[in-house]
Amino acid sequence: MAQVFKDLHVFVTVEPCIMCSAALRSLSVSHVTYGCDNDRFGGCGTVLSVHSDKVAFQGDVLKITSGERAEEAVSLLKQFYRGENPNAPFPKLKENSEKK
């Protein structure tokens, strides 16, 4: 089963977060290609370099290709965040719980 991950090349829109980068590295995934940087939580060099940290992780370094179709990736993210989920439940407002 572990050999499956060693032959895996993951393609994602946004740089994997720190936790996802750690999971990919722990699984010995060979390569990750992403479109745009994750300026808040990036684990492949933007915030932390989990993909290549030899202190916290043993084993092979996770190969990274960044900026692949970056403009399209940003456009997809903007489109995603503009959208609404028609199946989402109606939000419940918190009632004021102060006692008089």
SULZI-V627892 format. One record per pair of residues at least 24 apart in sequence whose ideal C-beta (glycine too) atoms are under 10 Angstrom apart, sorted by the first residue. I is the first residue (numbers start at 1). J is the second residue. D is the distance in Angstrom with one decimal. If there is no record, write none. Layout:
i->I j->J d->D
i->I j->J d->D
//
This chain:
i->1 j->27 d->10.0
i->2 j->27 d->7.9
i->2 j->28 d->6.5
i->3 j->28 d->9.0
i->4 j->28 d->9.7
i->4 j->29 d->9.8
i->5 j->29 d->5.3
i->5 j->30 d->7.9
i->6 j->30 d->5.7
i->6 j->60 d->8.4
i->7 j->31 d->9.7
i->8 j->32 d->9.3
i->9 j->33 d->6.9
i->9 j->63 d->8.8
i->9 j->65 d->9.2
i->10 j->34 d->8.5
i->10 j->62 d->9.4
i->11 j->35 d->8.8
i->11 j->65 d->9.2
i->11 j->68 d->7.7
i->11 j->69 d->9.7
i->12 j->36 d->9.9
i->12 j->38 d->9.9
i->12 j->68 d->9.6
i->12 j->73 d->8.8
i->13 j->38 d->10.0
i->13 j->68 d->9.7
i->13 j->69 d->8.9
i->13 j->70 d->9.8
i->13 j->72 d->8.6
i->13 j->73 d->4.7
i->13 j->74 d->9.0
i->13 j->75 d->10.0
i->13 j->76 d->5.7
i->13 j->77 d->6.6
i->13 j->80 d->8.7
i->14 j->38 d->5.2
i->14 j->39 d->9.9
i->14 j->41 d->9.3
i->14 j->42 d->8.3
i->14 j->46 d->10.0
i->14 j->73 d->6.7
i->14 j->74 d->9.1
i->14 j->76 d->9.1
i->14 j->77 d->6.6
i->15 j->39 d->8.8
i->15 j->41 d->8.4
i->15 j->42 d->4.3
i->15 j->43 d->7.2
i->15 j->44 d->5.1
i->15 j->45 d->7.7
i->15 j->46 d->5.7
i->15 j->47 d->8.8
i->15 j->51 d->9.6
i->15 j->64 d->8.4
i->15 j->66 d->6.7
i->15 j->67 d->9.9
i->15 j->73 d->9.6
i->16 j->41 d->8.9
i->16 j->42 d->7.6
i->16 j->43 d->5.5
i->16 j->44 d->6.0
i->16 j->50 d->8.4
i->16 j->51 d->8.4
i->16 j->62 d->9.2
i->16 j->64 d->9.2
i->17 j->41 d->4.1
i->17 j->42 d->6.9
i->17 j->43 d->5.6
i->17 j->44 d->9.3
i->17 j->46 d->9.9
i->17 j->47 d->8.6
i->17 j->48 d->9.6
i->17 j->50 d->9.2
i->18 j->42 d->7.5
i->18 j->43 d->3.8
i->18 j->44 d->9.2
i->18 j->46 d->9.9
i->18 j->47 d->6.7
i->18 j->48 d->5.4
i->18 j->49 d->9.9
i->18 j->50 d->5.7
i->19 j->43 d->7.2
i->19 j->50 d->8.7
i->20 j->44 d->9.3
i->20 j->50 d->9.0
i->21 j->45 d->9.3
i->21 j->47 d->9.8
i->21 j->48 d->7.8
i->21 j->49 d->8.8
i->21 j->50 d->4.0
i->21 j->51 d->5.6
i->21 j->52 d->9.9
i->21 j->53 d->9.4
i->21 j->57 d->9.8
i->21 j->62 d->7.1
i->21 j->64 d->9.0
i->22 j->48 d->9.4
i->22 j->50 d->5.2
i->22 j->51 d->9.2
i->22 j->53 d->9.2
i->22 j->56 d->8.1
i->22 j->57 d->7.5
i->22 j->62 d->9.7
i->23 j->50 d->9.6
i->24 j->50 d->8.6
i->24 j->51 d->7.9
i->24 j->62 d->6.0
i->24 j->64 d->10.0
i->25 j->50 d->6.3
i->25 j->51 d->6.3
i->25 j->52 d->9.0
i->25 j->53 d->8.5
i->25 j->56 d->9.2
i->25 j->57 d->5.5
i->25 j->58 d->9.8
i->25 j->59 d->7.5
i->25 j->60 d->8.3
i->25 j->61 d->8.2
i->25 j->62 d->4.9
i->26 j->50 d->9.9
i->26 j->57 d->7.5
i->26 j->59 d->8.4
i->26 j->62 d->9.9
i->27 j->62 d->9.6
i->28 j->59 d->6.4
i->28 j->60 d->6.3
i->28 j->62 d->8.6
i->29 j->60 d->9.5
i->29 j->62 d->6.4
i->29 j->63 d->9.1
i->30 j->60 d->7.8
i->30 j->62 d->7.8
i->30 j->63 d->6.4
i->31 j->62 d->7.5
i->31 j->63 d->4.4
i->31 j->64 d->7.6
i->31 j->65 d->7.1
i->32 j->62 d->6.2
i->32 j->63 d->7.3
i->32 j->64 d->5.6
i->32 j->65 d->7.4
i->32 j->66 d->8.9
i->33 j->63 d->9.1
i->33 j->64 d->7.7
i->33 j->65 d->4.2
i->33 j->66 d->7.8
i->33 j->67 d->9.3
i->33 j->68 d->5.1
i->33 j->69 d->9.4
i->34 j->64 d->7.6
i->34 j->65 d->7.6
i->34 j->66 d->5.8
i->34 j->67 d->8.2
i->34 j->68 d->6.8
i->34 j->69 d->9.6
i->34 j->70 d->8.9
i->34 j->73 d->7.5
i->35 j->66 d->8.1
i->35 j->67 d->7.2
i->35 j->68 d->5.6
i->35 j->69 d->5.3
i->35 j->70 d->5.1
i->35 j->71 d->8.4
i->35 j->72 d->6.7
i->35 j->73 d->2.5
i->35 j->74 d->7.4
i->35 j->75 d->9.6
i->35 j->76 d->7.8
i->35 j->77 d->8.6
i->36 j->66 d->8.3
i->36 j->67 d->7.6
i->36 j->68 d->9.3
i->36 j->69 d->9.0
i->36 j->70 d->5.0
i->36 j->71 d->8.4
i->36 j->72 d->9.1
i->36 j->73 d->4.3
i->36 j->74 d->5.1
i->36 j->75 d->9.6
i->36 j->76 d->9.1
i->36 j->77 d->7.0
i->37 j->66 d->6.9
i->37 j->67 d->8.2
i->37 j->70 d->8.3
i->37 j->73 d->9.5
i->37 j->74 d->9.7
i->42 j->66 d->9.4
//
